[in-house]
Amino acid sequence: MEFSLCSLDSALPVEVTLDEDNGRYMIRKSDTSGEYFNSADELIQWVKTNFTAEEFCDPKEYHGMIQKMTDYLVNPNF
């Protein structure tokens, strides 16, 4: 799964990649710095702790991303 969310504080989007097949779990933040994780669980927990819907142009996109990640935790084979 890959998500690109329009951020209110930058012209560059926030990119979230959860790629179980290739073992890629990373985030590129709006300031272009990044975070790398060893597992999907770590990435999802970081997102829930460090991002809020109010940081993005469309809060619905953020909530949709959280829902898809939560669904992934319940059933990683979907």
Secondary structure, DSSP 8 states (H G I E B T S, - for coil): -EEEE-BTT-SS-EEEEEETTTTEEEEE-TTS-EEE-SSHHHHHHHHHHH--GGGBS-HHHHHHHHHHHHHHHH-TT-
